[in-house]
Amino acid sequence: MLLRVDDARAFVFDPRGRVESAATPRAPRRPRLDGLRLGVLDNSKWNANKLLRGAVAALGERFAFGAVNYYVKHSFSKDAAPELIERIAAENDILLTAIGDCGSCCSCCVRDSIALERRGLAAACIITTEFARETELTRAALGMPALQPVVIDHPVSSITAEEVAARVRQIETQAAAVWTGGETAARS
């Protein structure tokens, strides 16, 4: 709090501020995932690649994706470059991105997902339990509170192969529901 006295008046400033933004709708959800092009954005954090590749393999057993395209950000603490966002939007129908397991990487994953949602891709952004509240605040501040993240157990960077497999199962369970808005009809 900051207090300023001016003449006979006192002013108190609250450093928490107030977020005011108009809600932006998410991209349309996809009723079926078969035949869709899946973009996979790896933010280069420890184990992000293992989680993403494991999740794609597990989801690929349930859905016949038309293509799976991989992209890598070279800094997990920065938003994806605008050119990369445009390329992903042009080449894909849905997105899977990871991993938000610390402050800056979490907010950047959410920002990347929102940028792609605004370009029409249903985005599944993987974060950990410890950063669910930060993600909620980031989504509200950026005007897309309805964006649903995929929430997995924390931590990620220091886990064993067995723990990676358990987190992959959490991703598989949630990602399809994020893309479809709750419907997860697998291929017959």
Salt bridges, closest charged atoms under 4 A:
ASP6 OD2 - ARG4 NH2 3.86
ASP14 OD2 - ARG16 NH2 2.71
GLU20 OE2 - ARG18 NH1 3.95
ASP34 OD2 - ARG32 NH2 2.95
ASP79 OD2 - ARG111 NE 2.77
GLU86 OE2 - ARG119 NE 2.58
GLU91 OE2 - ARG87 NE 3.19
ASP93 OD1 - ARG30 NH2 3.88
ASP93 OD1 - ARG37 NH2 3.05
ASP101 OD1 - LYS45 NZ 3.01
ASP112 OD2 - LYS73 NZ 2.74
GLU117 OE1 - ARG29 NH2 2.54
GLU136 OE2 - ARG133 NH1 3.10
